[in-house]
Amino acid sequence: MQYNSDCKFFKGTVPCRYHKEFAVKCSDCKFYEAINKKILIIKLGAAGDVIRTTPIIHKINKEYPNSKIWWLTYFPLVLPTGSIDVIMPFDLASILILEETKFDIVFNLDKDYEACALMNRIKSFEKHGFNLENGLPAPINDSAQDKFNTGLFDDVNKANRKSYLEEIFEICDWKFVGEEYILDYDKSLEFKINNQGKKIVGLNTGCGDRWVSRLWSEENWSNLAKELLQKGFYPILLGGKQEDERNKSISKSSGAEYIGFFSLNEFIALCSKCDLIVSGVTMGMHLAIGLKKQLVLINNIFNKHEFELYGRGEIVEPDKECKCFFSPKCQNPDYFCLDFLPMEKVLTAVLRNLE
């Protein structure tokens, strides 16, 4: 019995989709596509970083048509299934399979110890990014050196003028030219919001439990929501389980709508209803970018140049310098810099971008 194991749709364990749909076999299949390149992307986390790495798929498809793309990650649910052939969770089963597969190109875009160690063990004709040397992460080649350096020294990071996407593309020996995020979600999910024709402004109020140095006060969020309501807009509070009590409190004090927290797919569907989203550097920020929404990004502890907004929105920062650069918790005993980001400054940015 003839079978074409080099076909993009061949699975080896079960019939391919075209055999199931049309009963064709490999000997007479018009859907046969020979794999040109077998490419692995290692980008484990965080979830938002995985989403903002998806633009390289556009470039891979352009440079290597008919390639088969594999992606290894901690967050398989955030990846676009229609654009990636094999999505693998980081577990023992995946590692065993990857170690016994020969790739043409591997891109390891993470400096995590486990990602770098695995990079050493994978067989590939060509490798980009980071591996493990003497038990420590290291750049494989010169293309990864700049990105490696910005992760080691705060002054180098602050002086950097490249966006994250420019850095990632550079690691792969490419040039970023505005390739967009690829974000899939179940478009049958529908939220009915009684906004009466008013523009919807999503207020993504949290930042998770770890990076509390990015947390703008409840009072500021509440006052922003009140102003938006007064000016004829429809603010809706966004967040996950960690922001539930916070959002309930802000809703009670401001009158802004809060309908709860949801699964990732439902949360994306809810964000898709918004005309503009206000967010800190969180998953909500990446979803807004992926959904091509206007975005007002509140930033205080990161280099603002790393963020690519694609011309849809702007970044607002405190009037007083943040002295907790890239720190999960504020270590400055003198002041908390986000206390010096007035609500009026964010409101002005929102109004400007809603126009």
C-alpha positions in Angstrom: 0.0 0.0 0.0 1.5 3.3 -1.1 1.6 6.2 1.4 3.3 9.6 1.2 4.9 10.3 4.6 6.4 13.5 3.2 2.9 15.0 2.6 1.9 17.9 4.7 -1.4 16.2 5.7 0.0 12.8 6.5 -0.5 11.8 10.2 0.8 8.3 10.5 -1.6 7.3 13.2 -5.0 8.1 11.7 -6.4 8.9 8.2 -5.7 12.4 6.9 -8.6 14.8 6.5 -8.9 14.3 2.7 -9.2 10.6 3.0 -12.0 11.0 5.5 -13.7 13.6 3.4 -13.2 12.3 -0.1 -12.0 8.7 0.4 -8.8 9.4 -1.7 -5.6 7.4 -1.1 -2.0 8.5 -1.5 -1.7 6.8 -4.9 -4.3 9.1 -6.5 -4.6 12.1 -4.2 -4.8 15.5 -5.8 -4.4 17.2 -2.4 -0.9 15.9 -2.0 1.6 18.6 -0.8 5.2 17.7 -0.4 6.8 19.3 2.7 9.5 21.8 1.6 10.9 22.5 5.1 10.2 21.1 8.5 10.4 24.1 10.9 10.2 24.1 14.7 9.5 27.2 16.8 10.2 27.1 20.5 8.5 29.9 22.3 7.3 28.6 25.7 5.9 31.7 27.4 4.5 33.9 28.7 1.1 33.6 27.0 1.2 37.2 25.8 4.7 36.8 24.4 3.6 33.7 22.6 0.8 35.7 20.9 3.1 38.5 20.0 5.5 36.1 18.4 2.9 34.8 15.9 3.9 37.4 13.2 6.9 35.3 12.3 4.4 32.7 10.8 3.7 35.2 8.0 7.5 35.4 7.2 7.9 31.6 7.4 5.1 31.1 4.9 6.6 33.7 2.6 10.2 32.4 2.8 9.3 28.7 2.9 6.1 27.9 1.2 4.8 24.3 1.8 6.8 24.1 5.0 5.4 22.2 8.0 5.4 24.4 11.1 5.7 22.9 14.6 5.4 25.1 17.8 6.4 24.0 21.3 4.8 26.1 24.1 3.4 26.2 27.7 0.3 27.9 26.2 -1.0 25.9 23.3 -4.5 27.4 23.6 -3.4 30.9 22.5 -1.9 29.7 19.2 -3.8 29.9 15.9 -4.5 26.3 14.9 -5.2 27.2 11.3 -1.8 28.6 10.8 0.4 26.1 12.6 0.5 22.4 11.6 1.6 20.9 14.9 1.1 22.6 18.3 2.8 20.8 21.1 2.6 21.4 24.9 5.9 21.3 26.8 5.7 17.9 28.3 7.6 14.6 28.3 5.7 13.2 25.3 6.5 16.2 23.2 10.1 16.2 24.1 10.5 12.5 23.2 8.9 13.2 19.8 11.0 16.3 19.1 14.3 14.5 20.0 13.5 11.8 17.4 12.5 14.2 14.6 14.9 15.8 12.2 14.1 19.4 11.4 15.4 21.7 8.7 15.3 24.9 10.8 14.7 25.4 14.6 14.0 28.8 16.1 14.4 28.9 19.9 13.2 32.3 21.0 13.3 31.7 24.7 16.2 32.0 27.1 14.6 29.6 29.6 17.0 26.9 30.8 14.7 24.1 29.7 14.2 25.6 26.2 17.9 26.1 25.7 18.7 22.6 27.0 16.2 21.1 24.5 17.7 23.2 21.7 21.0 21.3 22.3 19.3 17.9 21.9 17.2 18.6 18.8 18.6 17.6 15.4 18.4 20.3 12.8 20.4 21.5 9.7 20.0 25.1 10.9 19.4 26.7 14.3 18.6 30.2 15.5 18.2 31.8 18.9 19.5 30.4 22.2 21.0 27.2 23.5 22.7 26.0 26.6 26.5 26.4 27.1 28.1 25.1 30.3 24.8 24.9 32.0 23.8 28.5 31.1 21.7 30.1 28.3 23.7 31.6 25.4 23.1 33.0 22.0 23.7 30.5 19.2 25.0 33.2 16.7 25.5 36.9 16.3 21.9 37.5 15.3 20.8 36.6 18.8 23.4 38.6 20.7 21.5 41.9 21.0 18.4 40.3 22.4 20.6 38.3 24.8 22.3 41.5 26.0 19.1 43.4 26.7 18.0 40.6 29.1 21.2 40.9 31.1 21.7 44.7 31.7 19.1 47.3 32.5 21.1 50.1 31.0 21.3 48.2 27.7 17.6 47.4 27.8 16.7 51.1 28.5 18.9 52.2 25.6 17.3 49.8 23.2 15.2 51.3 20.4 14.0 48.1 18.7 10.6 46.6 19.3 10.2 43.1 20.5 9.2 42.0 17.0 12.2 43.7 15.4 14.4 41.8 17.9 12.7 38.4 17.3 12.8 38.8 13.5 16.5 39.8 13.8 17.2 36.5 15.7 15.8 34.7 12.7 17.9 36.7 10.2 14.9 38.6 8.9 13.6 42.2 9.0 10.3 43.0 10.6 8.1 45.0 8.1 4.8 45.3 10.0 3.6 41.7 10.0 0.5 41.4 12.2 -0.4 39.1 15.1 -2.4 36.0 14.2 -5.2 35.5 16.7 -7.9 32.9 16.4 -11.0 32.6 18.5 -14.4 31.1 18.2 -16.4 33.8 16.4 -19.7 32.0 17.2 -19.3 33.2 20.8 -21.5 36.3 21.1 -21.8 38.8 24.0 -24.9 40.9 23.9 -24.0 44.3 25.4 -26.7 46.9 25.7 -24.5 49.8 24.8 -27.3 51.6 22.9 -25.1 52.5 20.0 -22.4 54.1 22.2 -18.7 53.3 21.6 -17.5 50.6 24.0 -14.3 51.2 25.9 -12.8 48.1 27.6 -11.0 48.8 30.8 -8.6 46.0 31.5 -7.9 46.9 35.2 -5.4 44.3 36.4 -1.9 42.9 35.9 -1.9 39.5 37.5 -0.5 38.6 40.9 3.2 38.8 40.1 3.7 42.2 38.4 2.0 44.4 41.0 4.4 47.2 40.1 2.1 47.8 37.1 -1.1 48.2 39.1 -3.0 51.5 38.6 -5.3 52.3 41.5 -8.9 51.4 41.7 -9.7 55.1 42.3 -8.2 56.0 39.0 -10.0 53.3 37.1 -13.3 54.3 38.7 -12.8 58.0 37.9 -11.9 57.1 34.3 -15.1 55.0 34.0 -17.2 57.9 35.4 -15.8 60.4 33.0 -16.3 58.1 30.0 -20.0 57.5 31.1 -20.5 61.2 31.4 -19.1 61.8 27.9 -21.4 59.3 26.3 -19.2 56.3 26.0 -19.9 52.8 27.4 -17.1 51.5 29.6 -16.9 47.8 30.4 -14.5 46.3 32.9 -12.3 43.5 31.8 -10.1 41.0 33.6 -9.6 37.4 34.8 -10.4 35.7 38.1 -7.6 37.6 39.8 -9.4 40.9 39.0 -12.9 39.8 39.9 -13.2 41.5 43.3 -11.4 44.5 42.0 -13.7 44.9 39.1 -16.8 44.4 41.2 -15.6 47.2 43.4 -14.9 49.5 40.5 -18.2 48.7 38.9 -20.1 49.6 42.2 -18.2 52.9 42.6 -18.4 54.0 39.0 -21.5 52.5 37.3 -19.3 50.8 34.6 -20.6 47.4 33.5 -18.9 44.3 34.7 -20.2 40.9 33.5 -17.6 38.6 35.1 -14.5 36.7 34.1 -14.4 34.0 31.4 -12.4 31.4 29.5 -9.7 32.6 27.1 -11.9 32.1 24.0 -14.8 34.0 25.7 -12.5 36.7 26.9 -11.2 37.3 23.4 -14.8 37.4 22.1 -15.7 40.0 24.7 -12.7 42.1 23.8 -13.7 41.9 20.2 -16.8 44.0 21.1 -14.7 46.9 22.2 -13.9 50.0 20.1 -10.9 50.8 22.3 -9.2 49.0 25.1 -7.2 50.6 28.0 -4.7 48.2 29.5 -1.5 47.7 31.3 1.2 45.4 29.8 -0.9 42.3 30.1 -2.6 39.6 28.0 -5.4 42.1 27.4 -2.9 44.4 25.6 -1.8 41.6 23.3 -5.5 40.6 22.6 -6.3 44.3 21.7 -3.4 44.3 19.3 -4.3 40.9 17.8 -7.9 42.1 17.4 -6.7 45.3 15.7 -8.4 47.5 18.3 -7.4 51.0 19.3 -5.3 50.7 22.4 -4.2 53.0 25.2 -1.3 51.3 26.9 -0.4 52.1 30.4 3.4 51.5 30.8 5.7 52.3 33.7 8.4 49.6 34.2 9.3 48.6 30.6 11.1 50.2 27.7 8.2 51.7 25.7 10.1 51.1 22.4 9.6 47.3 22.8 5.8 47.6 22.1 4.5 47.5 18.5 1.0 49.0 18.4 0.8 49.1 14.5 -0.3 52.7 14.6 -3.5 51.9 16.5 -3.2 53.8 19.7 -0.6 55.2 22.1 1.4 54.6 25.2 0.9 56.7 28.3 3.4 56.8 31.2 3.7 58.5 34.6 4.9 62.0 34.9 7.4 60.9 37.4 10.2 58.5 36.5 9.7 54.9 37.5 12.6 53.6 39.5 11.5 49.9 39.5 12.6 49.1 35.9 11.5 45.5 35.0 10.7 44.7 38.6 7.6 42.7 39.6 7.2 44.7 42.8 8.1 48.4 43.4 11.3 48.7 45.4 11.3 52.5 45.6 10.6 53.7 49.2 10.1 57.3 48.1 7.1 57.0 45.8 5.1 54.6 43.6 5.4 56.0 40.0 1.9 55.1 38.9 0.5 57.4 41.5 1.9 60.1 39.2 -0.1 59.0 36.2 -3.2 61.2 36.5 -6.5 59.9 35.3 -6.9 63.0 33.1 -3.8 62.0 31.0 -5.3 58.6 30.3 -8.7 60.1 29.5 -7.2 62.5 27.0 -5.4 59.7 25.2 -8.7 57.6 25.1 -10.7 60.5 23.7 -7.9 61.3 21.1 -7.9 57.7 19.9 -11.7 57.3 19.8 -11.9 60.2 17.4 
